[in-house]
Structures are given as structure tokens and as C-alpha cells.
């Protein structure tokens, strides 16, 4: 276990309160020569964004993914097969967050840290760089099906760097190289250590509304894997103290390891999921 926590916490180099969010919505510009509000949500859709929770703020993110709309009225367009995730995030400082979450997908618990390494600045850094590390525990694995199951088999890890640039007032882009490791994989020929790169962006169409999109390219998926790369598109709505995100995606799970490694939906077949993320800062 000591090695696990060393990986999680040592590998990295060595929403706002209601009034604050409204101020950010109203300005959405350059503050102290720093690029501000590249993303308004803590996630673009599935991928983490470079936004962090402010110092001493506590944010609750309720995320919901319904079942596939492909099944129509049989599952009431997915409402009968929903997955929910609760994520609690605290701002230790303006540049360092800690989080803990629980997802109904594989009954997964996650602990995470998110930290800013660089911040885009006029006549300074041309981009913002944020690190994200997580450790996951899959409590749904059963010893009845896996007689040799040990606790270590339930563990997964995430190491991710988020590189974003606010191109102009309306457009922000992000690149997210990602390493993730699952001690137990569902596909026989799949490497436990996996690599992916995420692409994401936000385009503001009005003062409080934006279109968001992200895509994850898995770089070493097994040739016989049934899983697919996640593609998601959504809308952000900002209403003082809340950021409400609605989207369609072919990935029902919401933890990084799972939406990158276990997405089953297919846009070409209409096998997609409607969902939302709702953030509230206290």
C-alpha cells in the first residue's frame, strides 16, 4: 500500500462560491494577465478540464448517465438503466484540490488529487498545465466469479496531464495525455498498463452557454477488445453557483480508467447515452 500512495501522491513533480462564479461569468477575460475561465466546468464532458476548485471551497458534482437511448421505450430511453457518480472536491489551495467519489458503475470508489503546474499568462506561459492522479477501488468484483481474487486486483490508477489554451474569448482547447493501469482487465490480451490521449474543447455561444466536446484515443487497445474510444458532445449552462452540463456520449462509465477502457456505445448504431453533470459549490 505504501507504494500505491507513493505513486499517487509523489509522481507529480517531486465551484466557486455563487458571487465568485457570477463575477467570473460576467468578466470571462484576463485577470492579472492570467487567462481566466478557459473552462467553466471541472470536466469538459468526460475528461477533466484545467479548472480547479478555489481555495477553501467545497464542491459537490452529481453526474448521471442514463442507459442507451437505442432501447427506446423498453428502458424509457435509458432512464431504467442509469449510472450515478457523486464526487466531493475540496480546494486545499487555488492550485491544489483533493477529491473522493463513488460511482454505481462497478461500485467504484476513487480518491484523487488535481494540481496546477503552469497557468496561461499574457507575455508568460502560453498554456495552462494541470496534473490529475487517482486511485480506484472496484468493489463489484466477486470472489464467487474470481476465486483467486485479492484486494490488490480491485485497484486501478490514473496519471494524467491536462494541457489547455484559451485561444480567444469564445474558444478553449485541451490536450490530455493519459496513463492508466488496471490490476484486473476484462479482455485477456489487454495490457494492464494502458495509454490514451484526450482531445477536448469549449466554444462559448452566449454569455452563459457553451458547446463542449471531447474524444479519447486509446493507444494500445487489444485487437479483440469489444470496447470503443469515447466521443462526447454537450452543452454547459451557467446559473450563479451552478454549472449544469448536459451531453450525449458513447461512454456510460465516468471514471477515467473506465470511460477510456470500457466504453461500449457506438454512435453509428445509435447506441449512445444521455447524461448530465451538476456542480454546486458551498
N, C-alpha and C positions, 0 to 999 in steps of 0.2 A: 504493500500500500504506500510506503514511503516513496517508492519510485514513481508511482502513479501521480501523487501530488507534486513531485518534483517536475514531472513532465508538464503538468497542468499550469503550475504557477511560476516555474523558473525558465521555461523555454522562451518566453517573450524577450528578449534583450536583457539579460543579466541574470408625465413628460414634463416638461417644465410646469411650474405652478400656473394656474389659469391666467393670471395677469401677464406673466412672462411669455406664455405661448401667444397670447393675443398681441403682445408687443412684437414678437418675432414675426407673426403673420403680417403685421402692418408694415414692418420695415423690410424684411427679407432682402437685406443688402449687405454691404461691407461694414463690419463693426471693428474699430481699432485696426483697420487694414486687413482684418481676417475675413475670409469668405464665410458668410453666415447662412445657415439653413439650406445646405445643399440638399438635404432630405429632411422632411418633417416627421416621418415615422422612424421608429427604431429598426424596422425592416423595410426593404423595398417592396417585396411581396413575400417570398420565402427567404431570400438571402438577408443577412444582417446588413444594415446601412452603416455609414460612418457617424451617424448621430449617436450621442450618448446622453444619458440622464444627467441633469445638473447636480452639483454638489448638494448633498443632504436631502435631495428629492427622492421620493419613493414612487415607483411606477408599477402599476398592475397592467399586464397585457393579457386580454382574453382573446384567444384565437380559436376559430371554429372552422372545420372543413366538413361539409355535408358529403354524403355518398355521391356516386356518379350520377349525373343527370341523364345518362344513357338509359337508365332503367325506367324512366318516365314515372307513371302513376303507381307502378308496382312498389316503389320505395318513396313515393311522393317527391320525385325528382331529387332523391338523395337525403331527404330530411330524416328518414328512418335509420340511416347508417352513418351518423355523424361522428367525427373525432374532435375532441376538445383539448386545448392546452392552456394552462394557467402559468404565467411567467411573472415572477416578482423580482424587480430590479431596483437596486439602491445605488445612488451616486456617492461613493466614498469621497470623490473629488470631481471636479469638472471633467477630468480626463481619465477617470478610472471608475468602472462600475462592477458590481458583483450581482449575480442573479441565480435564482433557483426556480425550477419549473417542474411541472408534472403533466404528462400527456397521456391521454387514454389510449393512444396508439402504442401497442406493446407494453402498456402500463409503465412508461418510461419516466424516470426521474433524471434531472440534469442540473449540475452545478456549473456556473460559467463565470468568466471574467472577460471584460472588454476594456481596452485601454488605448488612448490616443498617443501615437508616436510622433506624428507631424500634423501641422494644421495649415491648410492653404492660406497664403497671405500675399497681399499685393506687394510686389518687389521682394518676395520671400519665397517660401516653398510653393511650388506650382500645383500641389495637390495635398489632400488630407490622407494620412495613413493611420489606420486603426487595426489593432490586433484583437482576435477573438479566440479564446480557448475554452473548451468544455470537456467535461467527463459525464458519461451517461450510464445509467443502470437500467437494463431491461429486466423488469420483474415478471414479465409474462412467460419467459422460458420455463418449461415444466420438466421436472425430473422424471415424470411418467413417460414423456416422449424422448427425453435425453438422459438416460440412466447415469451417465458419467459426468453430468453437469456439475460444475463448480462455480463458486461465486465469480471468479475471475472471468468466466465465459460470458457473464452478463454485461461486462464493461465494454464501453466504446469511448473513443477520444476524438477530439476535433482541434485542429490548429489551422487558423485562417487569418489571412491578411486582407484588409479591405482598403482599396486604393480608389479614392474618388476625386473628381474635379468638378467644380461648379463652373460650367462653360460660360453661362450668362445668367441673367435674372430668371429665365424660364427653364433652362436645361442643365441637368446634372447627370454625370455618368460615373459608373463604378466598375472596377475590375476586382475579382475576388479569388486569387489562387488559394486552393484548399487542400489540406491533407487530412484524411480521417482514417481511423483504424477501428475495426470491429473484431473483438476477440472471437465472436461467433458469426459466421456468414451463412446465408441461406442457400447459396449456389456453390456446388462442390469445387468448381475450378476458379472461383473468385478469390483473388488475393485478399488477405485480411487488411493489408495496408493499401489504401486507395487514394487516387489523386483526381482532382477536378479543378476546373476554373469557371468562375461565375462571371456573368456579364449582366449589368443592370443599368437602369436609367429612370429618370423622372423628368416629365415635361409639364410645366405649370400652364394650365389653360385659363385660369382665372385666379383671383386673389387667394382663394381658399380651396381650389380644386386642382388636382394634378392627375396625369395619366402615368402609371408606373409599369415597368416591365422588367422581368429578369429571366435568365436562362442559365442552366448549369450543364457544362460539357464534362462528362465523365471520361477520364483519360485512360483507364486500364480496366474497363468492364469486361468480364468474362464473355467469350464469344457465344456461349449458350445461355446467357442471362436473359430472363424474361423482362427485366426492368428497363426503364427508358430515362432519357435525360429530361429534367423538369423544365417546363416552359410555362410562365405565368404572366398574366396581364391584369391590371386592376386600376382602381380609382381611389385616390386619397381625398377625404373630406375633413377639413379642419374647422372645429367649432369650439372655441375657447376652452382649454383644459382637456380636450379630447382630440385624438386623431383617429378617424374611423376609416379603415381600409376595406374595400370590397373587391373581390377578384375572382377570376377563373384560372384554374391550374390543372395540370395532369398529375399533380403530386398531392395525395391526401395527407401523408405524414408531414410534420412541421419541424422536427429536429433536423439539423444539417445532415448528419450521417444518413438519416432515413429518406429525406426527400432527394438527396443525391444518389443514394444507393438502392432505394426500394420503391421508386415511383413506377406505378403500373398503368397509368392512364395513357390514352392515345388520342391526341387532338383530331387526327384524321378519321377516327371512328366515333367521334362524339363522346368518348369515354373521359370526361373531364369533371372537375369538382368545383362547385361554388363555395366560397368561404369568405370570412372576414377576420380582421384583427382590430380590436378596440383597445386603445391605450388610455389610461387615466392616471394622472399624476396627483399625488397627495402632498 
